[in-house]
Amino acid sequence: MAKTRKTLLPKMPSWKKFALEE
C-alpha cells in the first residue's frame, strides 16, 4: 500500500495527501 500512496501523492494536492494519512 505504501507504493500506491507514493505513486498517488505526487499527483494529488497537499490536502489530499493529508486526507490519505488521516
C-alpha positions as CSV (number, residue, x, y, z in Angstrom):
1,M,0.0,0.0,0.0
2,A,2.9,2.3,0.6
3,K,3.9,2.0,-3.0
4,T,0.5,3.1,-4.1
5,R,0.5,6.0,-1.8
6,K,3.9,7.2,-3.0
7,T,2.6,6.9,-6.6
8,L,-0.6,8.9,-6.0
9,L,0.7,11.5,-3.6
10,P,2.7,13.5,-6.2
11,K,-0.4,13.6,-8.4
12,M,-2.7,14.9,-5.6
13,P,-2.9,18.3,-4.0
14,S,-1.5,18.7,-0.4
15,W,-4.9,18.4,1.2
16,K,-5.4,15.1,-0.4
17,K,-2.1,13.9,0.9
18,F,-3.2,14.8,4.4
19,A,-6.5,13.0,3.8
20,L,-4.7,9.8,2.9
21,E,-2.5,10.0,6.0
22,E,-5.5,10.5,8.3
